Amino acid sequence: MREYELMLVLDPEVDEDRLAAVMDRVRRIASSGGGEVIGEESWGKKRLAFKIGRHTEGHYHLATLRLETPATGEMENALNLAEDVMRHMLVRQEELAPATEELAPATEELAPATEELAPATEELAPATE
């Protein structure tokens, strides 16, 4: 089972009941595929970088999911059909390898500069053509 992040951009006129309905649908799809919703975070209304249809704002919602790979296709299809969802992105989170070694402190220090820059003694001649 893998972890995924789901970012939803919902219609700005969406109310709490409709948002809850979309998230209930996400939870049902996740649980029917043997997964679960680990966390949710509502970012509220934000201005869009570009217009989507006639909308210049959207309600952003982030969810962290644990899903089997085949359930992601079902999730994508359901979100494509949801009327309140303007855009969505489902991204697999990369697993980080456990740190086996601590980073060793730097043993070499930079030596201070011993030479100073000498002032220019020659003047530059104008370029001739």
Helices and strands as residue ranges (DSSP letters): E 2-10, H 16-32, E 36-52, E 55-67, H 69-81, E 85-92
